[in-house]
Structures are given as C-alpha cells and as structure tokens.
Amino acid sequence: MKSRMLAALTLTAATLVAAVSLSSPAQAEIPGYVKQGTYGWPDQCNGIGYSGQTNQTWRFYYCETVIPTNWNAPGLYYLWVQY
C-alpha cells in the first residue's frame, strides 16, 4: 500500500514539473534576441548561427544549452539571433 502511494505521489510530482516546464513560454535571456531555431547538437547550432552572421542575415547570435548532448542521444540547443 505504501509503495502504491509513493508511486502515485512520484508520478503526480513528475507530471506537475513537466507541465510547468512545458507551459512556460521560451524567452531570450538578452532583450532584442529572438529564437531562430532548435537544434540537437551544439556544433550544428553554432554553425547555423555563424553562417547567418557571415551572410548578414542577422547581426549577432548565441546558442542556449537547454539539454546537453550525451553519448547516447542529441541534446537540445536554441539559437537566439538579433537582426
């Protein structure tokens, strides 16, 4: 009985944490930047950011690490740009 209660509480807590993290809007850490894209690898994010800057598509960029990569899977990286 105690293990079922503990499992239910754990599941409820995990659901609440996921709901709060998914419902909050993404905002740039620096005013004036907008999110251009989402990438799975840091070099991919930086490559696209650098390419857009050299092509004068945007003036500045930075990549935000949301979930770092590991040996088994890609991560999550947001590319923020300023036009």
PyMOL Python script that loads the backbone (N, CA, C, O; Angstrom):
from pymol import cmd

cmd.read_pdbstr("""\
ATOM      1  N   MET A   1       0.814  -1.187   0.000  1.00  0.00           N
ATOM      2  CA  MET A   1       0.000   0.000   0.000  1.00  0.00           C
ATOM      3  C   MET A   1       0.862   1.256   0.000  1.00  0.00           C
ATOM      4  O   MET A   1       0.581   2.209  -0.728  1.00  0.00           O
ATOM      5  N   LYS A   2       1.931   1.254   0.835  1.00  0.00           N
ATOM      6  CA  LYS A   2       2.808   2.421   0.892  1.00  0.00           C
ATOM      7  C   LYS A   2       3.539   2.625  -0.430  1.00  0.00           C
ATOM      8  O   LYS A   2       3.757   3.762  -0.849  1.00  0.00           O
ATOM      9  N   SER A   3       3.918   1.532  -1.089  1.00  0.00           N
ATOM     10  CA  SER A   3       4.628   1.665  -2.360  1.00  0.00           C
ATOM     11  C   SER A   3       3.716   2.227  -3.446  1.00  0.00           C
ATOM     12  O   SER A   3       4.178   2.975  -4.308  1.00  0.00           O
ATOM     13  N   ARG A   4       2.442   1.885  -3.422  1.00  0.00           N
ATOM     14  CA  ARG A   4       1.494   2.443  -4.394  1.00  0.00           C
ATOM     15  C   ARG A   4       1.308   3.929  -4.156  1.00  0.00           C
ATOM     16  O   ARG A   4       1.258   4.713  -5.104  1.00  0.00           O
ATOM     17  N   MET A   5       1.206   4.321  -2.888  1.00  0.00           N
ATOM     18  CA  MET A   5       1.045   5.733  -2.550  1.00  0.00           C
ATOM     19  C   MET A   5       2.278   6.519  -2.980  1.00  0.00           C
ATOM     20  O   MET A   5       2.161   7.603  -3.550  1.00  0.00           O
ATOM     21  N   LEU A   6       3.454   5.973  -2.705  1.00  0.00           N
ATOM     22  CA  LEU A   6       4.694   6.631  -3.086  1.00  0.00           C
ATOM     23  C   LEU A   6       4.811   6.738  -4.604  1.00  0.00           C
ATOM     24  O   LEU A   6       5.239   7.769  -5.122  1.00  0.00           O
ATOM     25  N   ALA A   7       4.438   5.691  -5.311  1.00  0.00           N
ATOM     26  CA  ALA A   7       4.476   5.716  -6.773  1.00  0.00           C
ATOM     27  C   ALA A   7       3.500   6.750  -7.325  1.00  0.00           C
ATOM     28  O   ALA A   7       3.823   7.453  -8.283  1.00  0.00           O
ATOM     29  N   ALA A   8       2.321   6.850  -6.740  1.00  0.00           N
ATOM     30  CA  ALA A   8       1.333   7.833  -7.197  1.00  0.00           C
ATOM     31  C   ALA A   8       1.813   9.251  -6.944  1.00  0.00           C
ATOM     32  O   ALA A   8       1.649  10.123  -7.798  1.00  0.00           O
ATOM     33  N   LEU A   9       2.403   9.491  -5.780  1.00  0.00           N
ATOM     34  CA  LEU A   9       2.926  10.822  -5.472  1.00  0.00           C
ATOM     35  C   LEU A   9       4.088  11.194  -6.390  1.00  0.00           C
ATOM     36  O   LEU A   9       4.189  12.335  -6.842  1.00  0.00           O
ATOM     37  N   THR A  10       4.955  10.236  -6.660  1.00  0.00           N
ATOM     38  CA  THR A  10       6.085  10.482  -7.555  1.00  0.00           C
ATOM     39  C   THR A  10       5.602  10.810  -8.958  1.00  0.00           C
ATOM     40  O   THR A  10       6.110  11.737  -9.589  1.00  0.00           O
ATOM     41  N   LEU A  11       4.628  10.062  -9.452  1.00  0.00           N
ATOM     42  CA  LEU A  11       4.074  10.307 -10.779  1.00  0.00           C
ATOM     43  C   LEU A  11       3.394  11.670 -10.839  1.00  0.00           C
ATOM     44  O   LEU A  11       3.537  12.385 -11.831  1.00  0.00           O
ATOM     45  N   THR A  12       2.665  12.037  -9.806  1.00  0.00           N
ATOM     46  CA  THR A  12       1.994  13.333  -9.762  1.00  0.00           C
ATOM     47  C   THR A  12       3.017  14.463  -9.764  1.00  0.00           C
ATOM     48  O   THR A  12       2.850  15.448 -10.483  1.00  0.00           O
ATOM     49  N   ALA A  13       4.069  14.329  -8.969  1.00  0.00           N
ATOM     50  CA  ALA A  13       5.105  15.359  -8.920  1.00  0.00           C
ATOM     51  C   ALA A  13       5.802  15.498 -10.265  1.00  0.00           C
ATOM     52  O   ALA A  13       6.062  16.614 -10.714  1.00  0.00           O
ATOM     53  N   ALA A  14       6.104  14.392 -10.907  1.00  0.00           N
ATOM     54  CA  ALA A  14       6.759  14.441 -12.223  1.00  0.00           C
ATOM     55  C   ALA A  14       5.856  15.091 -13.261  1.00  0.00           C
ATOM     56  O   ALA A  14       6.330  15.844 -14.112  1.00  0.00           O
ATOM     57  N   THR A  15       4.568  14.808 -13.195  1.00  0.00           N
ATOM     58  CA  THR A  15       3.620  15.411 -14.132  1.00  0.00           C
ATOM     59  C   THR A  15       3.538  16.914 -13.929  1.00  0.00           C
ATOM     60  O   THR A  15       3.499  17.673 -14.898  1.00  0.00           O
ATOM     61  N   LEU A  16       3.513  17.346 -12.684  1.00  0.00           N
ATOM     62  CA  LEU A  16       3.457  18.788 -12.399  1.00  0.00           C
ATOM     63  C   LEU A  16       4.711  19.501 -12.877  1.00  0.00           C
ATOM     64  O   LEU A  16       4.623  20.583 -13.456  1.00  0.00           O
ATOM     65  N   VAL A  17       5.870  18.914 -12.644  1.00  0.00           N
ATOM     66  CA  VAL A  17       7.123  19.521 -13.095  1.00  0.00           C
ATOM     67  C   VAL A  17       7.143  19.623 -14.619  1.00  0.00           C
ATOM     68  O   VAL A  17       7.540  20.653 -15.163  1.00  0.00           O
ATOM     69  N   ALA A  18       6.724  18.575 -15.308  1.00  0.00           N
ATOM     70  CA  ALA A  18       6.699  18.593 -16.772  1.00  0.00           C
ATOM     71  C   ALA A  18       5.704  19.615 -17.289  1.00  0.00           C
ATOM     72  O   ALA A  18       5.994  20.311 -18.261  1.00  0.00           O
ATOM     73  N   ALA A  19       4.543  19.723 -16.670  1.00  0.00           N
ATOM     74  CA  ALA A  19       3.525  20.674 -17.118  1.00  0.00           C
ATOM     75  C   ALA A  19       4.006  22.106 -16.946  1.00  0.00           C
ATOM     76  O   ALA A  19       3.787  22.940 -17.825  1.00  0.00           O
ATOM     77  N   VAL A  20       4.652  22.400 -15.840  1.00  0.00           N
ATOM     78  CA  VAL A  20       5.147  23.760 -15.603  1.00  0.00           C
ATOM     79  C   VAL A  20       6.263  24.096 -16.574  1.00  0.00           C
ATOM     80  O   VAL A  20       6.296  25.201 -17.117  1.00  0.00           O
ATOM     81  N   SER A  21       7.174  23.169 -16.803  1.00  0.00           N
ATOM     82  CA  SER A  21       8.292  23.454 -17.696  1.00  0.00           C
ATOM     83  C   SER A  21       7.850  23.562 -19.153  1.00  0.00           C
ATOM     84  O   SER A  21       8.447  24.321 -19.915  1.00  0.00           O
ATOM     85  N   LEU A  22       6.824  22.825 -19.556  1.00  0.00           N
ATOM     86  CA  LEU A  22       6.368  22.889 -20.942  1.00  0.00           C
ATOM     87  C   LEU A  22       5.425  24.061 -21.188  1.00  0.00           C
ATOM     88  O   LEU A  22       5.312  24.532 -22.320  1.00  0.00           O
ATOM     89  N   SER A  23       4.754  24.536 -20.157  1.00  0.00           N
ATOM     90  CA  SER A  23       3.784  25.606 -20.365  1.00  0.00           C
ATOM     91  C   SER A  23       4.404  26.990 -20.299  1.00  0.00           C
ATOM     92  O   SER A  23       3.794  27.953 -20.763  1.00  0.00           O
ATOM     93  N   SER A  24       5.593  27.116 -19.738  1.00  0.00           N
ATOM     94  CA  SER A  24       6.195  28.438 -19.649  1.00  0.00           C
ATOM     95  C   SER A  24       6.777  28.819 -20.998  1.00  0.00           C
ATOM     96  O   SER A  24       7.469  28.011 -21.618  1.00  0.00           O
ATOM     97  N   PRO A  25       6.511  30.044 -21.471  1.00  0.00           N
ATOM     98  CA  PRO A  25       6.997  30.450 -22.787  1.00  0.00           C
ATOM     99  C   PRO A  25       8.508  30.640 -22.776  1.00  0.00           C
ATOM    100  O   PRO A  25       9.087  31.089 -21.787  1.00  0.00           O
ATOM    101  N   ALA A  26       9.137  30.288 -23.903  1.00  0.00           N
ATOM    102  CA  ALA A  26      10.576  30.479 -24.036  1.00  0.00           C
ATOM    103  C   ALA A  26      10.865  31.952 -24.285  1.00  0.00           C
ATOM    104  O   ALA A  26      10.233  32.586 -25.130  1.00  0.00           O
ATOM    105  N   GLN A  27      11.804  32.475 -23.557  1.00  0.00           N
ATOM    106  CA  GLN A  27      12.169  33.874 -23.722  1.00  0.00           C
ATOM    107  C   GLN A  27      13.684  33.978 -23.769  1.00  0.00           C
ATOM    108  O   GLN A  27      14.395  33.241 -23.085  1.00  0.00           O
ATOM    109  N   ALA A  28      14.162  34.898 -24.581  1.00  0.00           N
ATOM    110  CA  ALA A  28      15.592  35.112 -24.692  1.00  0.00           C
ATOM    111  C   ALA A  28      16.122  35.715 -23.399  1.00  0.00           C
ATOM    112  O   ALA A  28      15.436  36.488 -22.730  1.00  0.00           O
ATOM    113  N   GLU A  29      17.347  35.350 -23.062  1.00  0.00           N
ATOM    114  CA  GLU A  29      17.959  35.893 -21.863  1.00  0.00           C
ATOM    115  C   GLU A  29      18.404  37.333 -22.072  1.00  0.00           C
ATOM    116  O   GLU A  29      18.551  38.086 -21.109  1.00  0.00           O
ATOM    117  N   ILE A  30      18.617  37.716 -23.314  1.00  0.00           N
ATOM    118  CA  ILE A  30      19.061  39.073 -23.622  1.00  0.00           C
ATOM    119  C   ILE A  30      17.969  39.757 -24.440  1.00  0.00           C
ATOM    120  O   ILE A  30      17.559  39.227 -25.473  1.00  0.00           O
ATOM    121  N   PRO A  31      17.490  40.923 -24.003  1.00  0.00           N
ATOM    122  CA  PRO A  31      16.440  41.620 -24.770  1.00  0.00           C
ATOM    123  C   PRO A  31      16.899  41.922 -26.195  1.00  0.00           C
ATOM    124  O   PRO A  31      18.064  42.240 -26.430  1.00  0.00           O
ATOM    125  N   GLY A  32      15.982  41.819 -27.126  1.00  0.00           N
ATOM    126  CA  GLY A  32      16.289  42.095 -28.520  1.00  0.00           C
ATOM    127  C   GLY A  32      16.620  40.857 -29.332  1.00  0.00           C
ATOM    128  O   GLY A  32      16.729  40.939 -30.556  1.00  0.00           O
ATOM    129  N   TYR A  33      16.780  39.724 -28.691  1.00  0.00           N
ATOM    130  CA  TYR A  33      17.063  38.482 -29.393  1.00  0.00           C
ATOM    131  C   TYR A  33      15.771  37.693 -29.576  1.00  0.00           C
ATOM    132  O   TYR A  33      14.889  37.720 -28.717  1.00  0.00           O
ATOM    133  N   VAL A  34      15.668  36.996 -30.695  1.00  0.00           N
ATOM    134  CA  VAL A  34      14.515  36.135 -30.970  1.00  0.00           C
ATOM    135  C   VAL A  34      15.029  34.730 -31.255  1.00  0.00           C
ATOM    136  O   VAL A  34      16.140  34.553 -31.755  1.00  0.00           O
ATOM    137  N   LYS A  35      14.211  33.738 -30.933  1.00  0.00           N
ATOM    138  CA  LYS A  35      14.620  32.353 -31.170  1.00  0.00           C
ATOM    139  C   LYS A  35      14.463  32.038 -32.646  1.00  0.00           C
ATOM    140  O   LYS A  35      13.370  32.146 -33.203  1.00  0.00           O
ATOM    141  N   GLN A  36      15.565  31.647 -33.278  1.00  0.00           N
ATOM    142  CA  GLN A  36      15.563  31.341 -34.701  1.00  0.00           C
ATOM    143  C   GLN A  36      15.287  29.869 -34.944  1.00  0.00           C
ATOM    144  O   GLN A  36      14.616  29.519 -35.916  1.00  0.00           O
ATOM    145  N   GLY A  37      15.798  28.991 -34.069  1.00  0.00           N
ATOM    146  CA  GLY A  37      15.609  27.579 -34.306  1.00  0.00           C
ATOM    147  C   GLY A  37      16.021  26.723 -33.128  1.00  0.00           C
ATOM    148  O   GLY A  37      16.562  27.213 -32.137  1.00  0.00           O
ATOM    149  N   THR A  38      15.753  25.436 -33.256  1.00  0.00           N
ATOM    150  CA  THR A  38      16.081  24.441 -32.244  1.00  0.00           C
ATOM    151  C   THR A  38      16.924  23.360 -32.909  1.00  0.00           C
ATOM    152  O   THR A  38      16.587  22.873 -33.988  1.00  0.00           O
ATOM    153  N   TYR A  39      18.022  22.990 -32.256  1.00  0.00           N
ATOM    154  CA  TYR A  39      18.963  22.038 -32.842  1.00  0.00           C
ATOM    155  C   TYR A  39      19.335  20.970 -31.827  1.00  0.00           C
ATOM    156  O   TYR A  39      19.160  21.159 -30.624  1.00  0.00           O
ATOM    157  N   GLY A  40      19.844  19.858 -32.313  1.00  0.00           N
ATOM    158  CA  GLY A  40      20.190  18.739 -31.453  1.00  0.00           C
ATOM    159  C   GLY A  40      21.652  18.689 -31.058  1.00  0.00           C
ATOM    160  O   GLY A  40      22.013  17.980 -30.118  1.00  0.00           O
ATOM    161  N   TRP A  41      22.502  19.430 -31.759  1.00  0.00           N
ATOM    162  CA  TRP A  41      23.934  19.373 -31.497  1.00  0.00           C
ATOM    163  C   TRP A  41      24.493  20.784 -31.391  1.00  0.00           C
ATOM    164  O   TRP A  41      24.050  21.669 -32.123  1.00  0.00           O
ATOM    165  N   PRO A  42      25.458  21.022 -30.497  1.00  0.00           N
ATOM    166  CA  PRO A  42      25.991  22.373 -30.323  1.00  0.00           C
ATOM    167  C   PRO A  42      26.730  22.892 -31.556  1.00  0.00           C
ATOM    168  O   PRO A  42      26.637  24.079 -31.870  1.00  0.00           O
ATOM    169  N   ASP A  43      27.455  22.031 -32.252  1.00  0.00           N
ATOM    170  CA  ASP A  43      28.163  22.487 -33.446  1.00  0.00           C
ATOM    171  C   ASP A  43      27.193  22.844 -34.567  1.00  0.00           C
ATOM    172  O   ASP A  43      27.476  23.729 -35.375  1.00  0.00           O
ATOM    173  N   GLN A  44      26.065  22.170 -34.620  1.00  0.00           N
ATOM    174  CA  GLN A  44      25.032  22.499 -35.603  1.00  0.00           C
ATOM    175  C   GLN A  44      24.456  23.883 -35.307  1.00  0.00           C
ATOM    176  O   GLN A  44      24.296  24.698 -36.216  1.00  0.00           O
ATOM    177  N   CYS A  45      24.149  24.145 -34.058  1.00  0.00           N
ATOM    178  CA  CYS A  45      23.604  25.442 -33.654  1.00  0.00           C
ATOM    179  C   CYS A  45      24.600  26.566 -33.951  1.00  0.00           C
ATOM    180  O   CYS A  45      24.239  27.594 -34.524  1.00  0.00           O
ATOM    181  N   ASN A  46      25.859  26.354 -33.554  1.00  0.00           N
ATOM    182  CA  ASN A  46      26.877  27.381 -33.788  1.00  0.00           C
ATOM    183  C   ASN A  46      27.172  27.569 -35.267  1.00  0.00           C
ATOM    184  O   ASN A  46      27.433  28.688 -35.707  1.00  0.00           O
ATOM    185  N   GLY A  47      27.134  26.491 -36.039  1.00  0.00           N
ATOM    186  CA  GLY A  47      27.377  26.598 -37.481  1.00  0.00           C
ATOM    187  C   GLY A  47      26.303  27.414 -38.182  1.00  0.00           C
ATOM    188  O   GLY A  47      26.612  28.260 -39.022  1.00  0.00           O
ATOM    189  N   ILE A  48      25.040  27.165 -37.843  1.00  0.00           N
ATOM    190  CA  ILE A  48      23.940  27.920 -38.434  1.00  0.00           C
ATOM    191  C   ILE A  48      24.018  29.375 -37.989  1.00  0.00           C
ATOM    192  O   ILE A  48      23.804  30.285 -38.791  1.00  0.00           O
ATOM    193  N   GLY A  49      24.325  29.596 -36.711  1.00  0.00           N
ATOM    194  CA  GLY A  49      24.456  30.959 -36.204  1.00  0.00           C
ATOM    195  C   GLY A  49      25.557  31.732 -36.894  1.00  0.00           C
ATOM    196  O   GLY A  49      25.367  32.884 -37.282  1.00  0.00           O
ATOM    197  N   TYR A  50      26.715  31.098 -37.050  1.00  0.00           N
ATOM    198  CA  TYR A  50      27.847  31.739 -37.713  1.00  0.00           C
ATOM    199  C   TYR A  50      27.554  32.005 -39.187  1.00  0.00           C
ATOM    200  O   TYR A  50      27.893  33.062 -39.718  1.00  0.00           O
ATOM    201  N   SER A  51      26.924  31.039 -39.835  1.00  0.00           N
ATOM    202  CA  SER A  51      26.580  31.200 -41.248  1.00  0.00           C
ATOM    203  C   SER A  51      25.630  32.376 -41.456  1.00  0.00           C
ATOM    204  O   SER A  51      25.814  33.174 -42.375  1.00  0.00           O
ATOM    205  N   GLY A  52      24.622  32.479 -40.608  1.00  0.00           N
ATOM    206  CA  GLY A  52      23.688  33.605 -40.717  1.00  0.00           C
ATOM    207  C   GLY A  52      24.353  34.942 -40.453  1.00  0.00           C
ATOM    208  O   GLY A  52      23.992  35.955 -41.053  1.00  0.00           O
ATOM    209  N   GLN A  53      25.326  34.943 -39.552  1.00  0.00           N
ATOM    210  CA  GLN A  53      26.032  36.189 -39.265  1.00  0.00           C
ATOM    211  C   GLN A  53      26.938  36.587 -40.430  1.00  0.00           C
ATOM    212  O   GLN A  53      26.977  37.760 -40.801  1.00  0.00           O
ATOM    213  N   THR A  54      27.665  35.632 -41.014  1.00  0.00           N
ATOM    214  CA  THR A  54      28.545  35.967 -42.132  1.00  0.00           C
ATOM    215  C   THR A  54      27.756  36.320 -43.390  1.00  0.00           C
ATOM    216  O   THR A  54      28.231  37.102 -44.213  1.00  0.00           O
ATOM    217  N   ASN A  55      26.558  35.756 -43.552  1.00  0.00           N
ATOM    218  CA  ASN A  55      25.696  36.102 -44.690  1.00  0.00           C
ATOM    219  C   ASN A  55      24.886  37.364 -44.432  1.00  0.00           C
ATOM    220  O   ASN A  55      24.102  37.785 -45.283  1.00  0.00           O
ATOM    221  N   GLN A  56      25.070  37.967 -43.269  1.00  0.00           N
ATOM    222  CA  GLN A  56      24.377  39.189 -42.850  1.00  0.00           C
ATOM    223  C   GLN A  56      22.865  39.003 -42.760  1.00  0.00           C
ATOM    224  O   GLN A  56      22.102  39.945 -42.976  1.00  0.00           O
ATOM    225  N   THR A  57      22.435  37.771 -42.437  1.00  0.00           N
ATOM    226  CA  THR A  57      21.023  37.518 -42.177  1.00  0.00           C
ATOM    227  C   THR A  57      20.657  38.086 -40.819  1.00  0.00           C
ATOM    228  O   THR A  57      19.557  38.611 -40.646  1.00  0.00           O
ATOM    229  N   TRP A  58      21.565  37.989 -39.848  1.00  0.00           N
ATOM    230  CA  TRP A  58      21.412  38.612 -38.537  1.00  0.00           C
ATOM    231  C   TRP A  58      22.762  39.143 -38.090  1.00  0.00           C
ATOM    232  O   TRP A  58      23.810  38.749 -38.603  1.00  0.00           O
ATOM    233  N   ARG A  59      22.709  40.060 -37.109  1.00  0.00           N
ATOM    234  CA  ARG A  59      23.935  40.710 -36.644  1.00  0.00           C
ATOM    235  C   ARG A  59      24.683  39.867 -35.626  1.00  0.00           C
ATOM    236  O   ARG A  59      25.899  39.701 -35.721  1.00  0.00           O
ATOM    237  N   PHE A  60      23.947  39.330 -34.641  1.00  0.00           N
ATOM    238  CA  PHE A  60      24.563  38.580 -33.562  1.00  0.00           C
ATOM    239  C   PHE A  60      23.777  37.303 -33.297  1.00  0.00           C
ATOM    240  O   PHE A  60      22.609  37.195 -33.670  1.00  0.00           O
ATOM    241  N   TYR A  61      24.415  36.348 -32.660  1.00  0.00           N
ATOM    242  CA  TYR A  61      23.734  35.100 -32.309  1.00  0.00           C
ATOM    243  C   TYR A  61      24.378  34.505 -31.063  1.00  0.00           C
ATOM    244  O   TYR A  61      25.516  34.828 -30.721  1.00  0.00           O
ATOM    245  N   TYR A  62      23.641  33.642 -30.400  1.00  0.00           N
ATOM    246  CA  TYR A  62      24.208  32.782 -29.371  1.00  0.00           C
ATOM    247  C   TYR A  62      23.356  31.530 -29.257  1.00  0.00           C
ATOM    248  O   TYR A  62      22.168  31.540 -29.579  1.00  0.00           O
ATOM    249  N   CYS A  63      23.975  30.454 -28.796  1.00  0.00           N
ATOM    250  CA  CYS A  63      23.291  29.178 -28.629  1.00  0.00           C
ATOM    251  C   CYS A  63      23.081  28.919 -27.141  1.00  0.00           C
ATOM    252  O   CYS A  63      24.022  28.972 -26.348  1.00  0.00           O
ATOM    253  N   GLU A  64      21.846  28.643 -26.782  1.00  0.00           N
ATOM    254  CA  GLU A  64      21.498  28.330 -25.397  1.00  0.00           C
ATOM    255  C   GLU A  64      21.405  26.813 -25.251  1.00  0.00           C
ATOM    256  O   GLU A  64      20.697  26.152 -26.011  1.00  0.00           O
ATOM    257  N   THR A  65      22.118  26.271 -24.279  1.00  0.00           N
ATOM    258  CA  THR A  65      22.044  24.839 -23.995  1.00  0.00           C
ATOM    259  C   THR A  65      20.860  24.580 -23.078  1.00  0.00           C
ATOM    260  O   THR A  65      20.853  25.012 -21.925  1.00  0.00           O
ATOM    261  N   VAL A  66      19.856  23.873 -23.592  1.00  0.00           N
ATOM    262  CA  VAL A  66      18.688  23.515 -22.800  1.00  0.00           C
ATOM    263  C   VAL A  66      18.920  22.141 -22.181  1.00  0.00           C
ATOM    264  O   VAL A  66      18.765  21.963 -20.973  1.00  0.00           O
ATOM    265  N   ILE A  67      19.293  21.171 -23.015  1.00  0.00           N
ATOM    266  CA  ILE A  67      19.662  19.826 -22.568  1.00  0.00           C
ATOM    267  C   ILE A  67      20.970  19.476 -23.275  1.00  0.00           C
ATOM    268  O   ILE A  67      20.996  19.404 -24.504  1.00  0.00           O
ATOM    269  N   PRO A  68      22.055  19.258 -22.533  1.00  0.00           N
ATOM    270  CA  PRO A  68      23.320  18.939 -23.195  1.00  0.00           C
ATOM    271  C   PRO A  68      23.289  17.559 -23.857  1.00  0.00           C
ATOM    272  O   PRO A  68      22.543  16.673 -23.442  1.00  0.00           O
ATOM    273  N   THR A  69      24.101  17.400 -24.879  1.00  0.00           N
ATOM    274  CA  THR A  69      24.204  16.105 -25.544  1.00  0.00           C
ATOM    275  C   THR A  69      24.877  15.098 -24.614  1.00  0.00           C
ATOM    276  O   THR A  69      25.548  15.477 -23.654  1.00  0.00           O
ATOM    277  N   ASN A  70      24.691  13.824 -24.907  1.00  0.00           N
ATOM    278  CA  ASN A  70      25.413  12.776 -24.186  1.00  0.00           C
ATOM    279  C   ASN A  70      25.842  11.718 -25.196  1.00  0.00           C
ATOM    280  O   ASN A  70      25.648  11.894 -26.399  1.00  0.00           O
ATOM    281  N   TRP A  71      26.411  10.642 -24.726  1.00  0.00           N
ATOM    282  CA  TRP A  71      26.924   9.608 -25.626  1.00  0.00           C
ATOM    283  C   TRP A  71      25.820   8.872 -26.373  1.00  0.00           C
ATOM    284  O   TRP A  71      26.077   8.255 -27.407  1.00  0.00           O
ATOM    285  N   ASN A  72      24.605   8.931 -25.863  1.00  0.00           N
ATOM    286  CA  ASN A  72      23.532   8.137 -26.448  1.00  0.00           C
ATOM    287  C   ASN A  72      22.546   8.928 -27.302  1.00  0.00           C
ATOM    288  O   ASN A  72      21.837   8.346 -28.122  1.00  0.00           O
ATOM    289  N   ALA A  73      22.494  10.234 -27.122  1.00  0.00           N
ATOM    290  CA  ALA A  73      21.442  10.989 -27.803  1.00  0.00           C
ATOM    291  C   ALA A  73      21.844  12.445 -27.983  1.00  0.00           C
ATOM    292  O   ALA A  73      22.691  12.964 -27.256  1.00  0.00           O
ATOM    293  N   PRO A  74      21.226  13.094 -28.960  1.00  0.00           N
ATOM    294  CA  PRO A  74      21.449  14.530 -29.100  1.00  0.00           C
ATOM    295  C   PRO A  74      20.809  15.282 -27.940  1.00  0.00           C
ATOM    296  O   PRO A  74      20.005  14.727 -27.190  1.00  0.00           O
ATOM    297  N   GLY A  75      21.171  16.530 -27.809  1.00  0.00           N
ATOM    298  CA  GLY A  75      20.601  17.375 -26.763  1.00  0.00           C
ATOM    299  C   GLY A  75      19.561  18.306 -27.339  1.00  0.00           C
ATOM    300  O   GLY A  75      18.877  17.978 -28.309  1.00  0.00           O
ATOM    301  N   LEU A  76      19.450  19.472 -26.729  1.00  0.00           N
ATOM    302  CA  LEU A  76      18.509  20.491 -27.183  1.00  0.00           C
ATOM    303  C   LEU A  76      19.187  21.843 -27.049  1.00  0.00           C
ATOM    304  O   LEU A  76      19.592  22.242 -25.957  1.00  0.00           O
ATOM    305  N   TYR A  77      19.305  22.540 -28.166  1.00  0.00           N
ATOM    306  CA  TYR A  77      20.001  23.832 -28.215  1.00  0.00           C
ATOM    307  C   TYR A  77      19.118  24.825 -28.957  1.00  0.00           C
ATOM    308  O   TYR A  77      18.611  24.532 -30.040  1.00  0.00           O
ATOM    309  N   TYR A  78      18.936  26.011 -28.362  1.00  0.00           N
ATOM    310  CA  TYR A  78      18.174  27.075 -29.004  1.00  0.00           C
ATOM    311  C   TYR A  78      19.150  28.091 -29.596  1.00  0.00           C
ATOM    312  O   TYR A  78      20.113  28.503 -28.949  1.00  0.00           O
ATOM    313  N   LEU A  79      18.880  28.480 -30.832  1.00  0.00           N
ATOM    314  CA  LEU A  79      19.665  29.522 -31.487  1.00  0.00           C
ATOM    315  C   LEU A  79      18.909  30.823 -31.362  1.00  0.00           C
ATOM    316  O   LEU A  79      17.799  30.955 -31.878  1.00  0.00           O
ATOM    317  N   TRP A  80      19.509  31.791 -30.674  1.00  0.00           N
ATOM    318  CA  TRP A  80      18.919  33.118 -30.492  1.00  0.00           C
ATOM    319  C   TRP A  80      19.685  34.090 -31.378  1.00  0.00           C
ATOM    320  O   TRP A  80      20.916  34.082 -31.398  1.00  0.00           O
ATOM    321  N   VAL A  81      18.954  34.930 -32.112  1.00  0.00           N
ATOM    322  CA  VAL A  81      19.606  35.867 -33.034  1.00  0.00           C
ATOM    323  C   VAL A  81      19.072  37.277 -32.803  1.00  0.00           C
ATOM    324  O   VAL A  81      17.975  37.484 -32.286  1.00  0.00           O
ATOM    325  N   GLN A  82      19.898  38.231 -33.209  1.00  0.00           N
ATOM    326  CA  GLN A  82      19.482  39.634 -33.186  1.00  0.00           C
ATOM    327  C   GLN A  82      19.651  40.183 -34.596  1.00  0.00           C
ATOM    328  O   GLN A  82      20.736  40.116 -35.174  1.00  0.00           O
ATOM    329  N   TYR A  83      18.576  40.721 -35.137  1.00  0.00           N
ATOM    330  CA  TYR A  83      18.598  41.239 -36.514  1.00  0.00           C
ATOM    331  C   TYR A  83      19.126  42.644 -36.579  1.00  0.00           C
ATOM    332  O   TYR A  83      19.208  43.223 -37.662  1.00  0.00           O
TER     333      TYR A  83
END
""", "prot")
cmd.dss("prot")
cmd.show_as("cartoon", "prot")
cmd.util.cbc("prot")
cmd.orient("prot")
